[in-house]
Amino acid sequence: MSSSSHLYLSPLTFKQYKNAVKEGRNMKKTILSITLLLFSILILLAYGGDFRDENNNVNYENEKDRNTAFKVVIDPGHGGTDGGATGASGQYEKDFALGVSKKVEKLLEQEPGIQVFMTRTDDSFISSESRYRPRYANELNADLFLSIHGNTVTDPDVTGTETYFYHKNSRRLAKIIQKHVVEATGYRDRGIKEQNLFVVKDTEMPAALIEVGYLTNPHDEFQMWTDDFQDNVATSIVEGIKEYKEDSKKTRYFSMNLLGSLSKNNPE
């Protein structure tokens, strides 16, 4: 048999080939639809939102109602007999954390659509063993948890700002807060780090812990105790929270629209 005969397709074989191509295209569309559906579901699960009514339809009004009460928990680190780090001047981290946190609270109270809660408002001791801080946020069903601290190290020349997180759905929050606070402090950007800290591990919502700066650095500590510095840091934290809130809303709406579109195109 000549080589050309190997290239010949009978009418039946050619028809089968066309059908196979058509089935392949349909299969690609199906796979794409399933992929997009799974992507939407993962996003919705990540944000913990339930946007469907009793008829399994996407409920946009529920999302609107949800956004009118974006609950933020601010956690001033340490307190009471737990002084935290001792700064170069002998002052305690617990007081720095509370001072900045109160400024954040005051600014957030002026923001429409945001409710702010504090794990402590005075020099109270909160036992780590009780896990009160994350438990308090979980019981509130908060949307965001942020713990505020000052850093410490034996080397007095070390400087910088860094943010910790634990769960993957907290990474974006950590990045946004880190970006804004670094702009306010002007310190070295030490980045975000995944760390097994109970306040960000035991929380059931996106959570981050910000180490504003090193209290053990004499130059930085002098700045960190000034009202101007703390005002700037508080403002930057609020701007970060607002950016995260708006970014989350856009992502949820995108997921809702995509999920709604797929539901219409792929009815059960």
Buried (B, 14 or more C-beta within 10 A) or exposed (E): EEEEEEEEEEEEEEEEEEEEEEEEEEEEEEEEBEEBBEBBEEBBEBBBBEBBEEEEEBBEEBBEEBBEEBBBBBBBBBBEEBBBBEBBEEBBBBBBBBBBBBBBBEBBEEBEEBBBBBBBEEBEEBEEEEBBBBBBBBEBEBBBBBBBBBBBBEEBEBBBBBBBBBBEBBBBBBBBBBBBBBBBBBBBBBEBBBEEBEBBBBBBBBBBBBBBBBBBBEEBBEBBBEEEBBBBBBBBBBBBBBBBBEEBBEBBBEBBEBBBBBBEEEEE
